[in-house]
């Protein structure tokens, strides 16, 4: 079981085999910080995809048309707020799957522009290593911008693709906790 609920921390793989000792204590502490009454983790499986994701709250869904590769496409979004952070998972299907890298680059640029990060490498954005189980490729981007009121806003996002569909998973907030971030991004799977 991949779902983590408050009061119940489920380990997977090799971590299940290691019990006790300092490693066990460390895992328990990490789990406790990511699993609290504030973060009630649940599994999300967006209809029309094979994606599995963990969300720390009950997400709302919406679909809207967005420009991508020169024409409007329906973008399916799931988002919720917990602990002062916004969590989002979105996806769309490409008419031209061979252009996935170009579409992901456009999506990343549009997302950075939405939080007022100047284009180019200005020290306000950086790549970070992310891997999504089952994805053909994944790119992680951390950035610092501002919200619509001019307040500092950080984002941490993963962009990935598989089978003609492209995805974004992101966290937005004034400060992004590493344990919460790890739970969210490590919960992304494309079986």
C-alpha positions in Angstrom: 0.0 0.0 0.0 1.4 3.4 -1.0 -1.1 5.6 0.8 0.1 7.3 4.0 -2.6 8.3 6.5 -2.0 10.2 9.7 -1.3 7.9 12.6 -0.3 5.1 10.2 3.0 5.3 8.3 3.5 2.7 5.6 7.0 1.9 4.5 7.9 0.1 1.2 10.6 -2.1 -0.2 13.9 -2.4 1.6 12.8 0.1 4.3 10.2 -2.5 5.5 13.0 -4.9 6.1 15.1 -2.6 8.3 13.6 -2.3 11.7 14.8 -0.6 14.8 18.1 1.2 15.2 18.8 4.8 14.2 17.6 4.3 10.6 14.2 3.2 11.9 14.0 6.2 14.2 14.9 8.5 11.3 12.2 7.0 9.1 9.6 7.4 11.9 10.6 11.1 12.4 10.4 11.8 8.6 7.1 10.1 8.5 5.8 12.1 11.5 6.8 15.4 9.9 5.1 14.6 6.6 2.1 13.0 8.2 0.2 15.2 10.6 -3.4 16.4 11.1 -2.4 19.1 8.6 -1.3 16.7 5.9 -3.8 13.8 5.4 -2.2 11.9 2.5 -4.4 10.1 0.0 -4.0 8.5 -3.4 -5.1 10.3 -6.5 -5.6 8.5 -9.8 -6.7 11.0 -12.4 -9.2 9.4 -14.8 -7.9 9.0 -18.4 -4.3 8.4 -17.2 -2.2 5.7 -15.5 -0.8 8.3 -13.1 -0.8 7.6 -9.3 -0.1 10.5 -7.0 -0.2 11.3 -3.3 -2.1 14.4 -2.3 -2.0 15.8 1.3 -5.6 17.0 1.1 -8.8 16.3 -0.9 -8.2 17.9 -4.3 -10.7 19.8 -6.4 -10.6 19.2 -10.1 -11.1 21.5 -13.1 -10.5 21.4 -16.8 -9.7 24.4 -19.0 -8.3 25.1 -22.4 -4.8 26.4 -22.6 -2.5 27.2 -25.5 0.1 24.6 -26.2 2.1 24.0 -29.4 0.1 26.6 -31.2 -3.5 25.4 -30.4 -5.8 25.0 -27.4 -5.7 21.8 -25.5 -7.8 20.7 -22.5 -5.7 20.8 -19.3 -7.0 18.6 -16.5 -6.0 19.9 -13.0 -6.3 18.7 -9.4 -5.3 21.0 -6.6 -5.7 21.5 -2.9 -4.2 23.6 0.0 -2.7 22.2 3.2 -0.2 23.7 5.7 0.0 27.0 3.8 1.0 25.2 0.6 -0.8 24.6 -2.7 -0.4 21.2 -4.2 -1.3 20.7 -7.9 -1.2 17.8 -10.4 -2.1 18.5 -14.0 -2.0 16.6 -17.3 -3.0 16.9 -21.0 -2.8 14.6 -24.0 -0.8 15.7 -27.0 -2.0 15.5 -30.6 1.7 15.2 -31.6 3.4 13.1 -29.0 6.8 13.5 -30.8 6.7 17.1 -29.6 6.5 16.3 -25.9 9.8 18.0 -25.0 8.7 21.2 -26.7 5.3 21.1 -25.0 6.9 20.5 -21.5 9.3 23.4 -22.1 6.4 25.7 -23.0 4.5 24.6 -20.0 7.5 25.2 -17.7 7.9 28.7 -19.2 4.2 29.5 -18.7 4.3 28.3 -15.1 7.3 30.4 -14.2 5.8 33.5 -15.9 2.6 32.9 -13.8 4.6 33.4 -10.6 6.6 36.3 -12.1 10.0 34.6 -12.5 12.0 36.6 -15.1 12.8 34.6 -18.2 16.4 33.1 -18.4 18.8 32.1 -15.7 18.7 34.9 -13.2 19.4 32.9 -10.1 15.7 32.7 -9.3 15.2 29.2 -10.8 17.2 26.1 -10.9 16.9 22.5 -12.0 16.7 19.7 -9.3 17.0 16.0 -9.8 13.6 14.3 -9.9 12.6 10.9 -11.1 9.1 9.7 -11.7 8.7 5.9 -11.7 7.6 4.8 -15.2 8.0 8.3 -16.9 10.0 8.4 -20.1 11.8 11.5 -18.8 11.4 14.0 -15.9 12.6 17.5 -15.2 12.5 19.2 -11.8 12.5 23.0 -11.5 12.6 25.1 -8.3 11.9 28.8 -8.6 11.3 31.9 -6.5 8.8 34.4 -7.7 5.9 36.5 -6.4 2.2 35.9 -6.1 -0.5 38.3 -7.4 0.0 40.5 -4.3 3.7 40.8 -4.7 4.5 38.4 -1.8 7.5 35.9 -2.1 6.4 32.6 -3.6 8.4 29.5 -4.1 7.6 26.7 -6.4 8.9 23.2 -6.8 7.6 21.4 -9.9 8.2 18.2 -11.9 7.4 17.9 -15.6 7.2 14.5 -17.2 5.7 12.5 -20.0 4.6 9.0 -21.0 2.5 7.6 -23.8 1.6 10.9 -25.4 0.5 12.5 -22.2 2.4 15.2 -20.4 2.2 16.0 -16.7 3.1 18.6 -14.1 3.2 18.1 -10.3 3.9 21.2 -8.3 4.0 22.7 -4.8 3.7 26.5 -4.2 4.2 28.4 -1.0 6.3 30.9 1.0 8.4 28.0 2.3 8.4 24.4 1.1 9.2 21.7 3.7 11.6 19.0 2.4 9.8 16.1 4.1 6.4 17.1 2.7 8.0 17.8 -0.7 9.7 14.3 -0.7 6.4 12.6 0.2 4.6 14.4 -2.6 7.1 13.9 -5.4 8.1 10.3 -4.4 4.4 9.5 -4.6 4.3 10.0 -8.4 4.1 6.8 -10.3 3.2 5.9 -13.9 2.8 2.1 -13.9 
